[in-house]
Each structure stands twice: as structure tokens, then as C-alpha cells.
Amino acid sequence: MKELKINHFAVLVAVVLQFVLGFSFVLLSIMTSGMFAKDPYGLAWITGGFTTVGLAVGGAVLGAWKKYKT
């Protein structure tokens, strides 16, 4: 079995980038729509935070992805 060589810097960059994008686009838009719908403030953090963390995990997977020669 081959040893996995993961570029940790690429994973970190992908996670941070997806977290920032998730926070700025997803979380803030959910908070804005929740404010006008008069939803509780904590609910917006839970809903938007769930999506933001999901994007960060996806960024970690894509950052660790390597194309191997067959």
C-alpha cells in the first residue's frame, strides 16, 4: 500500500478559503434573511454555521485531493 503524502498547506488554505467564503456569502445572507423574518439570532448561527462548516470540510477534502498516475 502506498504511503499517503498530503500537502498540509494546501489543505489549510482550502479550509480557510472555504470558511471565509461560507461566512461571507452563506452565513451573512442567512442572518440577513433571518433578521427580516424575525427568527432568533442563535438560529441563524446554527443554520449558517452548519453550512459554513460543511463547506470547510469540503475544502479540506478538495485540498487533500491528489491526482495519481495509474
C-alpha positions as CSV (number, residue, x, y, z in Angstrom):
1,M,0.0,0.0,0.0
2,K,1.3,3.4,-0.9
3,E,2.1,6.0,1.8
4,L,-0.3,9.0,1.7
5,K,1.6,12.2,1.2
6,I,-0.8,15.1,1.9
7,N,0.1,18.7,1.3
8,H,-1.0,20.2,4.6
9,F,-0.5,23.7,3.4
10,A,-3.0,23.1,0.5
11,V,-5.5,21.6,3.0
12,L,-5.1,24.6,5.3
13,V,-5.5,27.1,2.5
14,A,-8.6,25.3,1.1
15,V,-10.2,25.2,4.6
16,V,-9.6,28.8,5.4
17,L,-10.8,29.9,1.9
18,Q,-14.0,27.9,2.1
19,F,-14.6,29.1,5.7
20,V,-14.2,32.7,4.7
21,L,-16.4,32.3,1.6
22,G,-19.0,30.4,3.6
23,F,-19.1,33.0,6.3
24,S,-19.3,35.9,3.9
25,F,-21.8,34.6,1.5
26,V,-23.8,31.9,3.3
27,L,-23.9,32.9,6.9
28,L,-24.4,36.6,6.4
29,S,-27.2,36.1,3.9
30,I,-28.9,33.6,6.2
31,M,-28.5,36.1,9.1
32,T,-30.0,38.9,7.0
33,S,-33.0,36.9,5.8
34,G,-33.5,35.6,9.4
35,M,-33.4,39.2,10.7
36,F,-36.3,40.2,8.4
37,A,-38.2,37.0,9.2
38,K,-37.7,37.8,12.9
39,D,-36.1,34.4,13.6
40,P,-34.0,34.1,16.7
41,Y,-30.4,35.2,16.3
42,G,-29.0,31.9,17.5
43,L,-30.9,30.0,14.8
44,A,-29.1,31.9,12.1
45,W,-25.8,31.0,13.7
46,I,-26.8,27.3,13.8
47,T,-28.2,27.2,10.3
48,G,-25.4,29.2,8.7
49,G,-22.7,27.7,10.8
50,F,-23.7,24.2,9.7
51,T,-23.4,25.1,6.1
52,T,-20.1,27.0,6.7
53,V,-18.6,24.0,8.5
54,G,-19.8,21.8,5.6
55,L,-18.0,24.0,3.1
56,A,-14.8,24.0,5.2
57,V,-14.9,20.1,5.3
58,G,-15.4,20.1,1.6
59,G,-12.5,22.4,1.2
60,A,-10.3,20.1,3.3
61,V,-11.2,17.1,1.0
62,L,-10.5,19.1,-2.1
63,G,-7.3,20.5,-0.7
64,A,-6.1,17.0,0.2
65,W,-7.1,15.6,-3.2
66,K,-4.2,14.4,-5.3
67,K,-4.2,13.1,-8.8
68,Y,-2.3,9.9,-9.0
69,K,-0.9,8.3,-12.1
70,T,-2.4,4.9,-12.9
